[in-house]
Amino acid sequence: MALRGIRLDEQVKAVVLRVNSPGGSAIASEQIQRELSLIAARKPVVVSMSSLAASGGYWISTAGQKIFAEPNTITGSIGVFSLVPNIKGLANRQGITFDTVKTGRYADLFSIARPRTEAELAVLQRGTDAVYTAFLERVSKARGLPLDSVRAIAEGRVWSGVQARRLGLVDSLGGLAEALKSAASLAKLTGDYDVREYPRLKSAAERLTELVENRPEPVAAKIDAVARELGASGPAAELARNLTHELGVLLTYNDPRGVYARMPYILRIR
């Protein structure tokens, strides 16, 4: 069931949003946050952070009346960046060139056929700065924090759940069970009540099928084949697995304006 359906369903008395995301498209983050805010205007919304709720993941979390995080949750990463691919060199090496006809100076601003000019980069910078300011203001309003305080802990910095609570980015430390109890309390539910999961939790077989269908082929398949030849362990096999993961990440860079609220690195906690 989509968020809009949950908002309009009178049988749903409260919503617990489980977040496990490094973020992604800034536009998508704003759209999800807006839908959650519309729900919050009609019924309680409580956020339960899993292991990761960073950047766009935190953006959507600001819609919650209460935010729970695990002590070791990685959150924050309040920041945005713009990314517009330039494949001119790659295409030219394959004998491919591009001709462009346009009616305005910036009509092909997001073209992947050439690098950006200084003027175009300035336009992208202004757009990125505007989205970043909107992100800061959203956090400031939602968390009741001065804008300067939010700016001081932003710029893409990540925080543990314990640190985030101290900084005012989350309300309490706890897991999904605590978030459910809080939502029931805010909705003034007494006695027995049902908990429904949306969307339905997929089986292991369904998740495996989805993973295979969505990964970037045929490059990922070739890398996987190399990894199998190298064996299950060793630095070369680890590199092959990392490459497969990175290719999957590249497929998520699909924001129509090229602006992302995403943690731009991979944390490896040892």
Phi, psi and omega in degrees: 000132180289163181302322180297321178295321178296320179298321185273349181280111183291341179284342177274114185264339180201158182231132171247118181263118178267118185249126173217083189206141173274001183101193182172227182299133178294321179296315179297320179299316180293320179296317179294317180299320180295315179298320179293323178295323177294323175295315183297337177286344183246332183204158182299140174235122178242136181257133176242111181275133175273222183286337185214125176213073189245153175053247179301330175296324176282325178308309182290335181291338182295348178284346184283140174290335177215139182240125174253142176224150172286155179304325182259014174300139172263118183221187185088237184052046180283100182183165178221159173212160178249146181217117176235112183297151176227106184254018183303310181298315179298315181295316181299324179293339177263008179080018181254129176235166184232141171242136184234136172238128183219162183254353180217160185301321185250020184299327180250037182304323184261018177295138177267004186274355183201163176284162179280149172279168178299320179296320180291321177297325178295321177297314179297322180296318179297319178296318179296317179298322180294318179293320179297316178298319178297321178297312179301315182294324179295316179296316181301313181291316184292323185261357180065037181249144175301145182302321179295326178292320178294317180299325182290336181251009181264226181057034175082003181293143177253152183224151173284167178301320179298313179295320181297323177295318180296326182276352179089011179280336175229163183268316187215158173265132181168169182257201183296323181298317179294322179295320178297317178298319180296317180297318179297321179293316180296327179275358180058042178275134178236156180072206181279145174213152181270147174244120179248142179260131175231130347289169180302136180296125182281149178288166179300321180295319179294320179294321179295316179299317180296320179298315181294319184289331187264352184282154184289109177255153002267001185299315181299322180297320179294319179295319177300320180297319177297318180299320179295322179293327181282344183098176186280343184229176180104156183298323180294318178295322178297319178298318180298318179295320179296321179297319178299317179296315182297323177297322177296321178297319181303326181293341181276350179277081187227022178294132183298336178256001178072022181248131187231139170250083187217140174295115191275021179209168181251123179274134175239105183267122183249000000 
